[in-house]
């Protein structure tokens, strides 16, 4: 099925901006079930790769030896908001491996959580890498390095054995060769992977299949990670965030994980996926606009039958976010549009 999607920015009767959206839907066997025209485009996996970056830690038994709980696994796959609860999980993990926030290579940025933001504004001395939305992933990387006997210094570098293993793991899960993965540096200083949207979707289809059916050691590890994310959606991102709200609305039927520059990946286990063991869905705003991701995601997931009409309506804050003037009055909105069997260049869409 060929789908085309866009997000319009509407100001009254004026469609003043338009975001193109790329899409790929793949099953665990690698069959492309639905796609937009540029579904094979290579882009950065960003934070949506986190479940696979966590995989060796679980697969090799280190999570069991450290007695990691579901919230702790979820924080290691998270792009968290920096809430006090998020910080406590990361701090606890670091303490158990004998390290501190000073060992994190991710750097500091202001938390998205309003309470924590007020904390650091009131006391700037609190600022540390714990608040970085990737600090849980980095704590997991440090734990993996310690468990394998690798140096913790420089764990973020592409030449470190940890990062080489993670690149190979992402390649294997996504059905590409390690050498074909393009490398860059993520916002949190670790390598970021450039792979096709179809490959990202395949990785999440395999996560969905593991959730549906289990399988070998790798599938069992993926299943454990996916279940932790579904069980702890607020840990995975945070209150009011898109992936968290999608998982809450779907009530345990999907795993969702966003990434910077307008990326969202969804794993939908069967049997809701047309007889397949699972579907992986990759959604990418081509211009990287995060403001367009919510409208695109909710509209596409409703079109694909992942969300019911009522579930999609409950996500109105993401589906049709308001545009405000400087006085705070709503003067427009963003709206996702999905069509089948045409190209984005066939005709312009007008406000409904």
N, C-alpha and C positions, 0 to 999 in steps of 0.2 A: 504494500500500500504506500502510495506517495502522498505525503502530507506537506503542506506549507504553513508556516506560522509566522505571525508578526505581532508586535505590540504597538498599538497606537497611543500617542499622548494627545488627549483631547482637551481643548480649552474652549468650552462652550460648543459651538458648531464647527470649530476649527480643528482639523487634524494636523497639529503643528509639527509633530515628530513621529518617526516610525523606526522601530527596532526590528531587524530581521533575526529570526530564531532558527537555529539548526537543530535537527532531531535525529536520533537513531534508536530503534527498538530492536533488540536482538534476543534470540533464545539461547539456551545453554549449549546447543549444538552449533552455534555460530550463524544460524539463519537470520537474515535481516527481515523482520516482519513489517516494519514501517520505517520510513525515512524521509527526510527532506532532501533537496538536491545536493547540498554539500556534506552529506553524512560522513564521508570518508576524510573530511578535512582533519589535519593534525592540529591539535591545540594542547594547552597545558592542562594536566590532570588536577593540579593544585590540591586543595584539601580533600577533594573527593577520592583521592588515592589512599586515604588514611586507613581504611579497613585492611588493605593489602600490605601497607607498611607495618601494621601491627601483626600480621599473620605469622611470620617466623617466630615471634615471641611466644605465641600461643601454641603453634605447631610443634615447637621443640621442647615443650613442657615447662618453660620458664614461668609462665603465668600460674601454673599449678604449684610450682615450688615456692613462688612468692605469695601463694594463696590469694590471688587477685579476685575481688568481688566483681559482680556485673557493673556497678557504677565505676569501678576502677578501670575495667576494660573499656567502658564507654568513654571515659575521659581521655584514654589513650588514642581513641579514634575520633576525638572531638575537635570542633572549632568553637570553643566555648566563649561565653560572654564575659568571663572574668568575675562572676558573682562570688560571694563569699563561700558558697558551697563548692563551686568549681575549684577555687583556690585551695580549700581544705583537702580535696581529693588529691590534687597534684602534690601538695606539701607532704601529705602522708606517704605517698609513693616514694618521694625523694628521701624522706627520713628512713624508710625501711631499707633502702639500698645505701645508706650512709652518705648521701649527697645533699646539696642545698640548691636554692635558686641560683646561686653564683655559678653552678656548673651547667646551667642551661644556656645554650648558644642562640636562643631565639630572639633575645632582646626584649625591650619593653615597648608596649604601646598602651594608650589609654583603654580601659575596659569599656565594653558596650553596656554593661550592667550599670544602671543609674546609681544604685546604692554604693557600689564599689568605686564608681567615678567620683562620687562625693567624698568617699574615704580618702582617696589619693589627692584630691584637691585640698582637703582639710589638712592632710599630713603628707606632703610630698616625699617624706622619708620612707613611706610604704612602697614606693614604686620599685618594682623588680620584674624580672622576666616571668614570674608566676602569672602576671596579668595577661601575658601574650596569649592570644586565642589558641596557639599551638603548643602551649607549655605541657599539656598532657601527652601529646605525641612525643615531645622531646624527653619527657620523663621516661616514657616507655623505651625510647631509643637508648637512653643511658642505662636503664635496667637490662636491656638486651646486651649491650656492650659489656657490662659487668658480668653477666651470666656466662657469656662466651669467652671471658678472659681477654677481651680486646681493650685497648686504651680508651678511656672516656674522653680524654683531651682530643679534640679534632674529630669527634664522632659525626659532625655535621658535614664534613668534607667528602666530595665525590670519590676520593681515593681511599677512604676508610673502608675496612672490610664490611662494616655494617651497611653502608650505603651501597656498596657493590651487591650485597645480598638482597637488599630491598629492590634495587633496580631489576635484578634477575627474577625476583618473586612477582613484581608487577608485570613484567613481560610474560611470564608463564601464565598468570591468571588471565591476562588480557589477550592471549593467543598471538603474541608478536615475539620477535627475537629481541634479546637484550641490546644487541648492537643497533637495532633499528630505532630504539627509543632516543629521541632528542633530549638533551639535558640543558637545563637552565638552573638558576638559583631562585628558590621560593622566597616569599617575603619573610620567612622565619629562618632563612640562611641555609637550609638543607637543599639537596637537589630536588628539582621539580621535573616531571616527566612529560615529554611531548609525544602523544600517541593519537591515533585516529579516534573520532567519536564512536565508531563502530567497535573498536577495541575496548574502549571504556565501558560501553554497554555490554559487551561480552563478559567482562569481568564481573559486572553486577548481575548478569544473568546466571553466572556460575555461583555467585553468592546466594541468589534466589533459589537455585537448584539445591544448594547445600542446606538451606533452611527448609526446603520442602521434603528432601529425601535423605539427607545425611550422606554417608558414603565413606570414602577412605579417610586417612588421617588428616589430609588437607581439608577435605570437605567438612569433617567434624570440627576442625579449628575455625573455618569460615562460619560454620553454623553457630559456634559459641560466640564469635564476635558479633554476628548479625543479631542474635538473640539479645545480647547485652545492649546493643543500640536500640532495638525495639522496646526493650524493657525500661530504658532510661533515656527517653527522647529529650528531656530537658537538659540532661548532662551533655548530650551530643552537640547541641548548639545553645539554646537558652530560651527563656520565656519570650514569646512573641516573634521568634525567628522562624524562617520559612520551613526548613527541614524538620524542626521540632514540631511545628504546627501541622505539617503534613502527616507526620507519624501519629500524632495525637488524633487527628481527624479520621485517619484510616484504622485506628484502634487495633494496632498490632498486626496489620496485614502487609506492611511494607517497611523497608529500610530506605531512608532518604538521607543524602549528604550533599551539601552544597560546597562549592569552591569559589574562590575569588574570580573576578572577571566574568560574572554571569553564567556560572556552570552549576548544574544540578544533576545528580545521578540517583536513580531509584532502582531498587531490587524488589520485584513483586513475585513472591513464590506462587506456585500453582495451588489449587486448580483453577483459579480465576483467570489464568492466562491462556485460555483456549486449548487446554489439553497438554500444554507444555509443562515441564517441571518448574519453569520460572521465566520471567522476562527481565531484561536489563534495559533501562531507559536512560538515555543521555540527552540532556537539553542544554543548549549553549546559545546565549545571546551573542551574536557575532561581533557586536561592538563592545562587548564586555560590560554593558550597563547592568549593574545590580538592580536598579529600579525596575527593569523590565522582567526580571527573573520570576517574581511571584505571579504576575498576570499570565506569563507564558506557561509556567509550570502548572498552575491550577487548571487553565483552559485545556492544555494538552492532556493532562492526566484524566480529566473528565471525558475528553473525546475518546481516549483509549480505554475507558471503562475501569481505570484504576480507582477512581473516586466516583462515588454515587453523586447524583444531583444534589442531595441534601448535604453531603460532605463538602462538595465544592462550594455550595452556598455558605456553609459555616466558615469558609476561608475568605470571606469577602474582603477583609482587610488586606489580603495578599492579591486576591483576584482583581479587584478594582480599587487600588489605592488612590486616594484623592490628591489632586493638585491644589495647592493653596496659594492665595495671594499674600502679600507682606503683612496684612492685617490678620491673617489666620483664617480667612473665609475660604471655603471650598469653591473653586472656580473651574474645576475640570477633574479628569481622572485618567488612569491608564487602563487599557483594555486589550486583552489577548484575543486574537482571531485565528482560527484554524480552518484550512480548506483542504480538500482532497483532490489530487489529480491535476493540479495546475502549478505553474511556476510563479515565483514572487514577482517576476517581471511582466506577467500577463496583463495585469491591470491594477490600478491603485484602488485601495479600499477607502470608502468614505464613512464618516460617522453614521451609526445606526440611529 
